Amino acid sequence: MKHIWQYMVAGIAAAVGGMLVSDFAGNFFNGMDYGSACVLGMCMYLCVVIVTCTGIIVTKCNKNVHCVDPDQQSD
């Protein structure tokens, strides 16, 4: 149960971070209208989150002995 709350807090922190990045991008790209700049900020933030989470999953999978390596798989 402890891990569930940690993941929920991390998810909430990531959502708040996304809102802050979106607002920052909305103000930073002042040549664009605010809504489009916010969407651009959300997309940039989502890209960073996806790459980070994929790296964490791959790292954990490489440490896990239950992951199947196609080169070592016997028929």
Rosetta blueprint (number, residue, H / E / L):
1 M L
2 K H
3 H H
4 I H
5 W H
6 Q H
7 Y H
8 M H
9 V H
10 A H
11 G H
12 I H
13 A H
14 A H
15 A H
16 V H
17 G H
18 G H
19 M H
20 L H
21 V H
22 S H
23 D H
24 F H
25 A H
26 G H
27 N H
28 F H
29 F L
30 N L
31 G L
32 M L
33 D L
34 Y H
35 G H
36 S H
37 A H
38 C H
39 V H
40 L H
41 G H
42 M H
43 C H
44 M H
45 Y H
46 L H
47 C H
48 V H
49 V H
50 I H
51 V H
52 T H
53 C H
54 T H
55 G H
56 I H
57 I H
58 V H
59 T H
60 K H
61 C H
62 N H
63 K H
64 N L
65 V L
66 H L
67 C L
68 V L
69 D L
70 P L
71 D L
72 Q L
73 Q L
74 S L
75 D L
